[in-house]
Amino acid sequence: QDTQSRSVDLNHVIALLRDSGSKDMEKEQLKILKKVVKHFENGLPLKDVAQITEILSLCAEKMNEQEAFIEPLCELIKLFGLPFQKKKSSDEVNYSVEVSQSIAQLGYLMRVPSSQVKIQICKSIVSFYNMELPGKLLSGYQPTSPNYKIQRAEDGRLAEALVLSLALVENQLTEKLWVLKALQHLSTSGVSCGQMVKAQAASRLCLCLNGADPSGQLGFRSSDILWNLLEKASKEEVVNQLRSLECVHALKEVFVDLMCGFRHCDHQLRNDLLVIATLLAENPAVPMIESGFAKVLIVLATCTEVKLPNPLVKGFKLTYSYEDFEMKKLLFNVLGIFSKDPSAAQLLSENHVMPALLYYVKQNQKPGFPDWSAAQYEELQLHAIAVLASVAPVLVDKYLSCQANTLLLVFLEWCIGQDPFFARGNSFHGRGGRGNKLAQMRYSLRALRSVVALYDDAVSTNLCDQGAISQLLDILKYAVEKSKEKEGTILLEIQTDILFILSVLCENDDHRKELFSCEGIDILIPFFTMDPRKLYSGLGHNRLLLSALDCLWSCVIGCYIAEDSFIEKRGIFLLLDLLALKEKNLCNIILGILVEFSDNPKTTLHMSIWRGKRDQTAANLLIQLWRQEELDLGVKRDQYGMIVDTKRPIVTSFQKQQKVIPLPASCPSFAIMEISESIRAKIYSLFCKLGFENLPGLSTKDFVTLAIIRRYIDFKIGEVWNEISAEIKEEFRPVTSDERTLKLMSQLSDNTGKTVVALQTEVLERQHHQEIQEEKNIYKEIQATRTQREMINKSWGNFLTRTSNYEALKKAKMLQKALIKASRAEVKVHNEPDHSTDIPKLHTTV
């Protein structure tokens, strides 16, 4: 065989093919080509691939003149479907460029005007993915690795060439199907998909969908390739190629035809196209409405629930198979997508989407209702209510006319009822709802929340007239009790949504606030005693706490009955406990609530009484928050907390960086905007209620900071005047009187700053003097203690001397008697008893 291998001179074959001559020469050429094919029937060595490719090109040129070259050309192309042969392991790398160019040449050969050649090229490409080893191998050679050809095809951009060849087989069904089959295999690679997208494969394939094809392969192969492009290439680019009206119309026609299909494969293809249509609908630029595709999908989504005759779905019959179940869910999903497009609102309204979705807002009366299984009905029910949350805000009028509020409230009543209900909880929307009604409750409340969030008076009035506040409080109480058993994200979301709905309903309405306060405050207060560690659990406790604070602001503040009830139940203490956590995202809203509450005289009293950890007072806590805020804002202070810049004492680093920008009178300046974004204005407001004198629990540093807080409004006025002055001078030169006024205001602000600095200095000096006095007193105590210790030591020394030296003892005794005698009165008292100073029979010297 090696001898035979050496006997074929490919250079001679190439030279022979380049000659053009008589009939005899043609016969000789055909003969030598057959010999080449026979020789390489077990595979092409890598070293010969480049020459074989050149032979292919020459045969293709000859074929244009002589059809006799078609058969050898096809036989040579067939060789590319066999595994390439390598002699050494390094051959794969060494010949990679030549092989890539050779495989790319197969794509270029698709231009040859021969169906037989085109089909054979596609067959060889398909063989790349279904590689079968030949019966015999060349001696000394081994087949290349299975993915070698696929990688070289990617390098040679074969997929791009095949996509472009679709235009050459536009009216040739067999050839087109073979090209699609080859592309189907190539599209399993992400690299090839990227190349296909560059060749506008998506739009070309979409237009192939509705071509005439009795076998039905055209649609399946085209849709499969589109799926691969969407998954493995840039989805945005693919959708952008499909956004033309022509493509969407073609997609619609194929979908409508398949809608009335009865085969299982038709239903599968229909669902695949529906997914592609869903991806297109997500892009607002795709003409889904203009093509009429949107209307078809909306009518199809609602036809089984509304049951009104419509020519668009004539001939469609729901079989309740698994494919139809999947289609139903996909159609619900499309409704949710269309709800985000304002131009689709009219279509959704005209085609009874609202009644169709509300059809599912009811208890499942019996298993398999009407023809779905209990699990399928539950999944569709939850999906429909989830979509209702997106559609309802767009169709508020329809929502009200269909009495959706009533249906949802009745459904929620069933959710907390004692009726036995065994939910499957086996779908995306049924998560956490197995054996209970939490999933139904969750999505019903989400739908209510989406409508209430519009702040539409008609919706709020309609809800409150039906007793929604009392019912929502019952549901909230139910959810809180359930959370005590086992806490989870779903129960937290339910509580958060209820608190938000109550906030919107009660805001700006005192009567509703009174209704809320009857039960709501007792339910609300435990939220403020939440374990602070739960805020970082990631389950949603932080959102729940913020919703509870928002509910307190909207449902309690402004109604004296509700306020008094909240304060009497230690509510202010709980808010200050939360404030003491110093959570950045909580401080602003809690301070705002306390400012609103401070109009109630009981609030100030409770704030004065409150004591935190280590006997901290409310004033001390507020001052600490002020200092931390100024540190975060980059306000300059010295080590003692004193003002550094008397001209701009409270300006932030952000304000300093801003250039002078003249603004119209209607636009707030940076100094004004800073008030709403910072907590300093709220702290100042609270101190205005608490007072700036006789505040317990403050240190000297606190008093230094308090001096700044006290003049906050004056400093802020000075900031505004500085901005006015800078804006005026930026635009024009002020007149003398205005310039004098501006200078006076600047001096006034500067003097205020100096006054505060003087006060701060006085406070610090007083503290310094007090510290010195305390130091002196401590020194005196130390000195007295030392003197006392010396006296004790001296007494002890005398005692030891008396016990060890008899003469010293006698001397001490004599001194003692002298002192006793001196202490006696010199005048004798008549009949005075004589008391001896000696203890008889005493043998100690003590």
DRENDOGU-629898 format. One record per residue (C-alpha): x negated, y, z; residue in three letters. Coordinates in steps of 0.5 Angstrom, whole numbers, plus 500, padded with zeros to 3 digits. Layout:
REM residues N
- u	v	w	code
- X	Y	Z	ALA
...
REM end
This chain:
REM residues 846
- u	v	w	code
- 500	500	500	GLN
- 494	505	501	ASP
- 491	503	495	THR
- 498	505	492	GLN
- 498	511	496	SER
- 492	514	493	ARG
- 494	512	486	SER
- 499	517	486	VAL
- 496	524	484	ASP
- 501	529	486	LEU
- 497	535	483	ASN
- 497	531	476	HIS
- 505	531	477	VAL
- 505	538	478	ILE
- 501	539	472	ALA
- 505	535	468	LEU
- 512	538	470	LEU
- 509	545	468	ARG
- 508	543	461	ASP
- 514	544	456	SER
- 514	540	450	GLY
- 517	534	446	SER
- 522	529	448	LYS
- 516	524	450	ASP
- 514	529	455	MET
- 520	529	458	GLU
- 521	522	459	LYS
- 514	522	461	GLU
- 516	527	467	GLN
- 522	523	469	LEU
- 518	517	469	LYS
- 513	520	474	ILE
- 518	523	478	LEU
- 521	516	479	LYS
- 514	513	481	LYS
- 514	519	486	VAL
- 520	518	489	VAL
- 519	510	489	LYS
- 512	511	493	HIS
- 515	516	498	PHE
- 521	512	499	GLU
- 519	511	507	ASN
- 518	518	508	GLY
- 513	524	506	LEU
- 507	525	510	PRO
- 506	532	513	LEU
- 500	533	508	LYS
- 504	532	502	ASP
- 510	536	504	VAL
- 508	542	501	ALA
- 506	539	494	GLN
- 513	535	494	ILE
- 516	542	495	THR
- 513	545	489	GLU
- 515	539	485	ILE
- 522	540	487	LEU
- 522	548	485	SER
- 519	545	478	LEU
- 525	540	478	CYS
- 530	545	479	ALA
- 527	550	474	GLU
- 527	544	469	LYS
- 534	542	471	MET
- 537	549	468	ASN
- 535	546	461	GLU
- 536	539	462	GLN
- 541	535	466	GLU
- 537	529	466	ALA
- 533	532	472	PHE
- 539	532	477	ILE
- 538	525	479	GLU
- 530	525	481	PRO
- 531	532	484	LEU
- 537	529	488	CYS
- 532	523	490	GLU
- 527	528	492	LEU
- 531	532	496	ILE
- 534	525	500	LYS
- 526	524	502	LEU
- 527	530	506	PHE
- 532	527	510	GLY
- 527	521	512	LEU
- 522	522	518	PRO
- 516	526	516	PHE
- 510	522	517	GLN
- 504	524	521	LYS
- 497	521	521	LYS
- 494	525	527	LYS
- 498	528	533	SER
- 495	534	531	SER
- 498	534	524	ASP
- 505	537	527	GLU
- 502	543	529	VAL
- 497	544	523	ASN
- 502	543	518	TYR
- 508	547	521	SER
- 508	553	517	VAL
- 508	549	510	GLU
- 513	544	513	VAL
- 518	551	515	SER
- 517	554	508	GLN
- 519	547	505	SER
- 525	546	509	ILE
- 527	554	508	ALA
- 526	552	500	GLN
- 532	547	501	LEU
- 536	553	503	GLY
- 534	557	497	TYR
- 535	551	492	LEU
- 543	552	494	MET
- 543	557	488	ARG
- 542	551	483	VAL
- 548	550	479	PRO
- 549	543	481	SER
- 555	540	486	SER
- 551	534	486	GLN
- 544	538	489	VAL
- 548	542	494	LYS
- 551	536	497	ILE
- 545	532	497	GLN
- 541	538	501	ILE
- 547	538	506	CYS
- 546	531	507	LYS
- 539	531	508	SER
- 540	537	513	ILE
- 545	533	517	VAL
- 540	527	517	SER
- 535	532	521	PHE
- 540	531	527	TYR
- 542	523	526	ASN
- 535	521	524	MET
- 534	513	522	GLU
- 527	510	522	LEU
- 526	507	515	PRO
- 525	499	514	GLY
- 518	500	513	LYS
- 512	505	515	LEU
- 506	507	512	LEU
- 500	504	514	SER
- 496	508	519	GLY
- 502	513	520	TYR
- 507	515	525	GLN
- 514	518	525	PRO
- 514	526	527	THR
- 518	527	534	SER
- 526	527	533	PRO
- 526	535	534	ASN
- 520	537	529	TYR
- 525	538	523	LYS
- 530	542	527	ILE
- 525	546	530	GLN
- 522	547	523	ARG
- 528	549	520	ALA
- 529	554	526	GLU
- 522	557	524	ASP
- 524	557	516	GLY
- 531	561	518	ARG
- 535	555	514	LEU
- 541	557	517	ALA
- 541	564	515	GLU
- 540	561	508	ALA
- 546	556	508	LEU
- 551	562	511	VAL
- 549	566	505	LEU
- 550	560	500	SER
- 558	560	502	LEU
- 559	565	497	ALA
- 556	560	492	LEU
- 561	555	494	VAL
- 567	559	495	GLU
- 572	555	490	ASN
- 569	548	491	GLN
- 572	545	497	LEU
- 568	539	497	THR
- 561	543	497	GLU
- 564	548	502	LYS
- 566	542	507	LEU
- 559	539	506	TRP
- 556	546	507	VAL
- 560	547	514	LEU
- 558	540	516	LYS
- 551	542	516	ALA
- 552	549	519	LEU
- 556	545	524	GLN
- 550	541	526	HIS
- 545	547	526	LEU
- 550	551	530	SER
- 548	547	536	THR
- 541	551	537	SER
- 542	558	540	GLY
- 536	560	535	VAL
- 540	558	529	SER
- 546	561	531	CYS
- 542	568	532	GLY
- 540	567	525	GLN
- 547	566	522	MET
- 550	572	526	VAL
- 545	576	522	LYS
- 548	573	516	ALA
- 555	575	518	GLN
- 557	568	519	ALA
- 563	570	523	ALA
- 567	574	518	SER
- 565	569	513	ARG
- 567	563	517	LEU
- 574	567	519	CYS
- 575	568	512	LEU
- 574	560	510	CYS
- 580	558	516	LEU
- 586	559	511	ASN
- 583	556	505	GLY
- 587	551	502	ALA
- 585	544	505	ASP
- 589	538	505	PRO
- 584	534	510	SER
- 584	540	515	GLY
- 577	539	516	GLN
- 576	547	513	LEU
- 579	550	519	GLY
- 576	545	525	PHE
- 569	546	522	ARG
- 570	553	521	SER
- 573	554	528	SER
- 567	549	531	ASP
- 562	554	528	ILE
- 565	560	531	LEU
- 566	557	538	TRP
- 558	555	538	ASN
- 557	562	535	LEU
- 561	565	541	LEU
- 557	561	546	GLU
- 550	561	544	LYS
- 549	568	540	ALA
- 551	575	542	SER
- 559	575	543	LYS
- 559	582	542	GLU
- 556	582	535	GLU
- 561	576	533	VAL
- 567	580	536	VAL
- 564	586	532	ASN
- 564	582	525	GLN
- 571	579	527	LEU
- 574	586	528	ARG
- 576	587	521	SER
- 583	587	519	LEU
- 582	582	514	GLU
- 579	577	519	CYS
- 584	578	524	VAL
- 590	577	519	HIS
- 587	571	516	ALA
- 586	568	524	LEU
- 593	570	525	LYS
- 596	566	518	GLU
- 592	560	520	VAL
- 595	560	528	PHE
- 602	561	525	VAL
- 601	555	521	ASP
- 599	551	526	LEU
- 604	553	531	MET
- 609	549	527	CYS
- 604	543	527	GLY
- 606	536	530	PHE
- 599	533	530	ARG
- 595	532	536	HIS
- 589	535	532	CYS
- 593	541	530	ASP
- 595	543	537	HIS
- 588	543	539	GLN
- 585	547	533	LEU
- 591	552	535	ARG
- 589	553	542	ASN
- 581	554	540	ASP
- 584	559	535	LEU
- 588	562	541	LEU
- 581	563	545	VAL
- 578	566	540	ILE
- 584	571	539	ALA
- 583	572	546	THR
- 576	574	546	LEU
- 578	579	540	LEU
- 584	582	544	ALA
- 579	584	550	GLU
- 576	589	545	ASN
- 580	595	544	PRO
- 577	596	537	ALA
- 580	590	534	VAL
- 587	591	530	PRO
- 591	586	534	MET
- 597	590	534	ILE
- 596	593	527	GLU
- 595	586	524	SER
- 602	583	527	GLY
- 598	578	531	PHE
- 599	581	538	ALA
- 607	581	537	LYS
- 606	574	535	VAL
- 603	572	541	LEU
- 607	576	546	ILE
- 613	573	543	VAL
- 610	566	543	LEU
- 609	567	550	ALA
- 616	569	552	THR
- 620	565	548	CYS
- 621	559	553	THR
- 623	563	558	GLU
- 627	568	555	VAL
- 630	564	550	LYS
- 632	569	545	LEU
- 632	567	537	PRO
- 626	570	534	ASN
- 624	569	526	PRO
- 616	570	528	LEU
- 617	563	532	VAL
- 622	559	528	LYS
- 620	552	528	GLY
- 616	552	534	PHE
- 618	547	539	LYS
- 615	546	546	LEU
- 613	539	547	THR
- 610	540	554	TYR
- 604	536	552	SER
- 597	538	556	TYR
- 595	542	549	GLU
- 602	546	550	ASP
- 601	547	557	PHE
- 594	550	556	GLU
- 597	554	550	MET
- 602	557	555	LYS
- 596	559	560	LYS
- 592	562	555	LEU
- 598	566	552	LEU
- 599	568	559	PHE
- 592	570	559	ASN
- 593	574	553	VAL
- 599	578	556	LEU
- 594	580	562	GLY
- 589	583	556	ILE
- 594	587	552	PHE
- 597	590	559	SER
- 590	594	559	LYS
- 591	597	552	ASP
- 596	603	552	PRO
- 598	602	545	SER
- 601	595	547	ALA
- 606	597	552	ALA
- 612	598	547	GLN
- 611	591	544	LEU
- 610	588	552	LEU
- 617	592	553	SER
- 621	590	547	GLU
- 619	583	547	ASN
- 622	582	554	HIS
- 615	580	558	VAL
- 617	583	564	MET
- 624	578	565	PRO
- 619	572	562	ALA
- 614	573	568	LEU
- 619	574	573	LEU
- 623	568	571	TYR
- 617	564	575	TYR
- 618	569	582	VAL
- 622	564	585	LYS
- 622	557	589	GLN
- 621	551	585	ASN
- 628	548	585	GLN
- 626	541	583	LYS
- 620	537	581	PRO
- 618	537	574	GLY
- 622	544	573	PHE
- 624	544	567	PRO
- 620	539	564	ASP
- 613	541	567	TRP
- 611	537	573	SER
- 611	540	579	ALA
- 603	541	579	ALA
- 604	544	572	GLN
- 610	549	574	TYR
- 606	551	580	GLU
- 600	553	576	GLU
- 604	557	571	LEU
- 608	560	577	GLN
- 601	563	580	LEU
- 599	565	573	HIS
- 605	568	571	ALA
- 605	572	578	ILE
- 598	574	577	ALA
- 599	577	570	VAL
- 605	580	573	LEU
- 600	584	577	ALA
- 597	587	571	SER
- 603	588	567	VAL
- 608	591	572	ALA
- 604	598	573	PRO
- 605	599	565	VAL
- 612	597	565	LEU
- 615	601	571	VAL
- 622	602	568	ASP
- 623	595	566	LYS
- 620	593	573	TYR
- 625	597	577	LEU
- 631	595	572	SER
- 629	587	573	CYS
- 630	588	580	GLN
- 623	586	581	ALA
- 622	589	588	ASN
- 628	585	590	THR
- 625	578	587	LEU
- 618	579	590	LEU
- 621	580	597	LEU
- 626	574	597	VAL
- 620	570	594	PHE
- 615	573	600	LEU
- 621	571	605	GLU
- 621	564	602	TRP
- 613	564	603	CYS
- 613	565	611	ILE
- 619	561	611	GLY
- 619	554	614	GLN
- 622	550	608	ASP
- 617	544	607	PRO
- 613	545	601	PHE
- 607	541	598	PHE
- 603	545	594	ALA
- 597	542	590	ARG
- 593	548	590	GLY
- 589	545	584	ASN
- 588	551	579	SER
- 584	557	579	PHE
- 590	561	582	HIS
- 592	556	587	GLY
- 585	556	591	ARG
- 586	555	598	GLY
- 593	554	597	GLY
- 594	546	598	ARG
- 599	544	602	GLY
- 601	551	604	ASN
- 604	557	600	LYS
- 598	562	601	LEU
- 597	562	594	ALA
- 604	564	592	GLN
- 604	570	598	MET
- 597	572	595	ARG
- 599	573	588	TYR
- 606	576	590	SER
- 603	581	595	LEU
- 598	583	589	ARG
- 603	584	584	ALA
- 607	589	589	LEU
- 600	592	591	ARG
- 599	594	583	SER
- 606	597	583	VAL
- 605	601	589	VAL
- 598	604	588	ALA
- 602	608	582	LEU
- 605	612	588	TYR
- 611	612	584	ASP
- 617	615	589	ASP
- 622	611	585	ALA
- 618	604	587	VAL
- 617	606	594	SER
- 624	608	595	THR
- 627	602	592	ASN
- 622	598	597	LEU
- 624	602	603	CYS
- 631	601	602	ASP
- 631	594	602	GLN
- 627	594	609	GLY
- 620	592	606	ALA
- 616	596	612	ILE
- 619	591	617	SER
- 618	585	612	GLN
- 611	587	611	LEU
- 610	587	618	LEU
- 613	580	619	ASP
- 608	577	614	ILE
- 602	581	617	LEU
- 604	578	623	LYS
- 604	571	620	TYR
- 598	572	617	ALA
- 594	574	623	VAL
- 597	568	627	GLU
- 594	564	621	LYS
- 587	567	621	SER
- 587	565	629	LYS
- 587	558	626	GLU
- 583	558	621	LYS
- 580	565	618	GLU
- 579	565	610	GLY
- 578	570	604	THR
- 585	569	602	ILE
- 588	571	609	LEU
- 584	577	609	LEU
- 586	579	602	GLU
- 593	578	604	ILE
- 592	582	610	GLN
- 588	588	607	THR
- 594	588	601	ASP
- 599	589	606	ILE
- 596	594	610	LEU
- 595	598	603	PHE
- 602	597	601	ILE
- 604	600	608	LEU
- 599	606	608	SER
- 602	608	601	VAL
- 610	607	603	LEU
- 609	611	610	CYS
- 604	616	607	GLU
- 608	623	608	ASN
- 614	620	611	ASP
- 616	621	618	ASP
- 622	617	618	HIS
- 618	611	615	ARG
- 612	612	620	LYS
- 617	612	626	GLU
- 620	605	623	LEU
- 612	603	622	PHE
- 611	605	630	SER
- 616	600	633	CYS
- 612	594	631	GLU
- 606	596	627	GLY
- 602	599	632	ILE
- 601	593	636	ASP
- 599	589	630	ILE
- 594	594	628	LEU
- 591	595	634	ILE
- 587	588	634	PRO
- 584	590	628	PHE
- 580	595	631	PHE
- 577	590	636	THR
- 574	586	631	MET
- 567	583	632	ASP
- 562	587	629	PRO
- 558	581	627	ARG
- 564	579	622	LYS
- 563	586	618	LEU
- 557	582	615	TYR
- 560	575	614	SER
- 561	577	606	GLY
- 569	574	607	LEU
- 572	581	607	GLY
- 572	583	614	HIS
- 569	590	612	ASN
- 575	591	607	ARG
- 580	589	612	LEU
- 577	594	617	LEU
- 577	600	612	LEU
- 584	598	610	SER
- 587	598	617	ALA
- 583	605	618	LEU
- 587	607	612	ASP
- 593	605	615	CYS
- 592	608	621	LEU
- 591	615	618	TRP
- 597	614	613	SER
- 602	611	618	CYS
- 601	614	625	VAL
- 598	620	624	ILE
- 603	626	623	GLY
- 608	623	627	CYS
- 608	625	634	TYR
- 612	618	637	ILE
- 607	614	633	ALA
- 601	618	635	GLU
- 603	618	643	ASP
- 604	610	642	SER
- 597	609	639	PHE
- 594	613	644	ILE
- 597	610	650	GLU
- 595	603	648	LYS
- 588	606	648	ARG
- 587	607	641	GLY
- 582	613	642	ILE
- 578	609	646	PHE
- 578	603	641	LEU
- 576	608	635	LEU
- 570	611	639	LEU
- 568	604	640	ASP
- 568	603	633	LEU
- 564	610	632	LEU
- 559	608	637	ALA
- 557	602	632	LEU
- 554	608	627	LYS
- 556	604	621	GLU
- 555	609	615	LYS
- 561	607	611	ASN
- 566	607	617	LEU
- 563	614	621	CYS
- 566	619	616	ASN
- 573	616	616	ILE
- 573	615	623	ILE
- 571	622	625	LEU
- 576	624	620	GLY
- 582	620	624	ILE
- 579	623	630	LEU
- 580	630	627	VAL
- 587	629	625	GLU
- 588	626	632	PHE
- 585	632	636	SER
- 591	636	634	ASP
- 595	632	640	ASN
- 592	634	647	PRO
- 592	627	649	LYS
- 586	626	644	THR
- 582	631	648	THR
- 583	628	654	LEU
- 582	621	652	HIS
- 575	623	649	MET
- 573	626	655	SER
- 574	620	659	ILE
- 571	615	654	TRP
- 565	612	656	ARG
- 561	607	652	GLY
- 555	603	653	LYS
- 550	605	658	ARG
- 555	610	660	ASP
- 555	614	654	GLN
- 560	620	653	THR
- 563	622	647	ALA
- 559	629	646	ALA
- 553	625	647	ASN
- 555	620	641	LEU
- 557	626	636	LEU
- 551	629	637	ILE
- 547	623	636	GLN
- 551	622	629	LEU
- 549	629	628	TRP
- 542	628	628	ARG
- 542	622	624	GLN
- 546	625	619	GLU
- 541	631	618	GLU
- 535	626	618	LEU
- 539	622	612	ASP
- 540	629	609	LEU
- 533	631	610	GLY
- 535	638	614	VAL
- 528	640	617	LYS
- 527	640	624	ARG
- 521	640	629	ASP
- 520	635	634	GLN
- 524	638	639	TYR
- 530	638	634	GLY
- 530	646	634	MET
- 531	650	627	ILE
- 525	651	623	VAL
- 528	655	617	ASP
- 532	661	620	THR
- 534	663	613	LYS
- 537	657	611	ARG
- 538	653	618	PRO
- 542	647	616	ILE
- 541	646	608	VAL
- 540	639	606	THR
- 534	637	601	SER
- 539	636	596	PHE
- 541	643	596	GLN
- 534	646	596	LYS
- 532	642	589	GLN
- 538	645	586	GLN
- 537	650	581	LYS
- 542	656	581	VAL
- 548	655	576	ILE
- 553	660	575	PRO
- 560	657	577	LEU
- 567	659	576	PRO
- 571	661	582	ALA
- 575	655	581	SER
- 569	650	582	CYS
- 566	649	589	PRO
- 559	650	590	SER
- 554	645	593	PHE
- 555	649	600	ALA
- 562	647	599	ILE
- 562	640	596	MET
- 557	638	602	GLU
- 562	640	607	ILE
- 567	634	604	SER
- 561	629	603	GLU
- 558	630	610	SER
- 560	628	617	ILE
- 558	635	620	ARG
- 564	639	619	ALA
- 568	633	622	LYS
- 563	633	628	ILE
- 564	641	629	TYR
- 571	640	629	SER
- 571	635	634	LEU
- 567	640	639	PHE
- 572	646	637	CYS
- 577	641	641	LYS
- 572	638	646	LEU
- 569	645	648	GLY
- 562	647	648	PHE
- 561	648	655	GLU
- 561	643	661	ASN
- 560	637	657	LEU
- 557	631	661	PRO
- 552	626	659	GLY
- 548	631	655	LEU
- 540	631	655	SER
- 536	637	654	THR
- 535	635	646	LYS
- 543	634	646	ASP
- 543	641	648	PHE
- 538	644	643	VAL
- 542	640	638	THR
- 549	643	641	LEU
- 547	650	640	ALA
- 546	649	632	ILE
- 553	645	632	ILE
- 556	651	635	ARG
- 554	656	630	ARG
- 555	651	624	TYR
- 561	655	621	ILE
- 556	661	621	ASP
- 551	658	618	PHE
- 555	655	613	LYS
- 558	662	611	ILE
- 551	664	610	GLY
- 549	659	605	GLU
- 555	661	601	VAL
- 553	668	601	TRP
- 546	666	599	ASN
- 549	662	593	GLU
- 553	668	591	ILE
- 547	673	592	SER
- 543	668	587	ALA
- 549	667	582	GLU
- 550	675	582	ILE
- 542	676	581	LYS
- 542	670	576	GLU
- 547	674	571	GLU
- 546	681	572	PHE
- 543	686	577	ARG
- 548	688	583	PRO
- 550	696	584	VAL
- 546	699	590	THR
- 552	698	595	SER
- 553	691	593	ASP
- 546	690	594	GLU
- 546	693	601	ARG
- 552	688	602	THR
- 548	682	600	LEU
- 542	684	604	LYS
- 546	685	610	LEU
- 549	678	610	MET
- 543	675	609	SER
- 540	679	615	GLN
- 546	677	619	LEU
- 545	670	617	SER
- 538	670	619	ASP
- 539	674	625	ASN
- 544	668	627	THR
- 539	663	626	GLY
- 534	667	630	LYS
- 539	667	636	THR
- 540	660	636	VAL
- 532	659	636	VAL
- 532	664	642	ALA
- 537	660	645	LEU
- 534	653	644	GLN
- 527	656	646	THR
- 531	658	653	GLU
- 534	651	654	VAL
- 527	648	653	LEU
- 523	653	657	GLU
- 529	652	663	ARG
- 528	644	662	GLN
- 520	645	662	HIS
- 521	649	669	HIS
- 525	644	672	GLN
- 520	638	670	GLU
- 515	642	673	ILE
- 519	643	679	GLN
- 521	636	679	GLU
- 513	634	679	GLU
- 512	639	685	LYS
- 517	635	689	ASN
- 515	629	687	ILE
- 507	631	689	TYR
- 510	633	696	LYS
- 513	627	697	GLU
- 507	623	695	ILE
- 503	628	699	GLN
- 507	626	705	ALA
- 507	619	704	THR
- 499	619	704	ARG
- 499	623	711	THR
- 504	618	714	GLN
- 500	613	712	ARG
- 494	616	715	GLU
- 497	617	721	MET
- 499	610	721	ILE
- 492	607	720	ASN
- 489	612	725	LYS
- 495	609	730	SER
- 493	602	728	TRP
- 485	604	729	GLY
- 487	606	736	ASN
- 491	600	738	PHE
- 485	596	736	LEU
- 480	600	740	THR
- 484	599	746	ARG
- 485	592	745	THR
- 478	591	745	SER
- 474	596	749	ASN
- 476	596	756	TYR
- 473	603	758	GLU
- 478	606	752	ALA
- 484	602	755	LEU
- 482	606	762	LYS
- 481	612	758	LYS
- 488	611	754	ALA
- 491	610	761	LYS
- 489	616	764	MET
- 491	620	758	LEU
- 498	617	759	GLN
- 499	618	766	LYS
- 497	625	765	ALA
- 502	626	759	LEU
- 507	623	764	ILE
- 505	628	770	LYS
- 505	634	765	ALA
- 512	632	762	SER
- 515	632	769	ARG
- 518	638	772	ALA
- 514	642	777	GLU
- 520	643	782	VAL
- 522	638	786	LYS
- 530	636	786	VAL
- 533	634	793	HIS
- 534	627	793	ASN
- 531	625	786	GLU
- 530	618	785	PRO
- 522	616	784	ASP
- 522	612	777	HIS
- 515	608	776	SER
- 512	609	770	THR
- 508	602	771	ASP
- 512	595	769	ILE
- 510	590	774	PRO
- 506	584	773	LYS
- 505	586	766	LEU
- 498	583	763	HIS
- 498	586	756	THR
- 495	592	753	THR
- 501	594	749	VAL
REM end
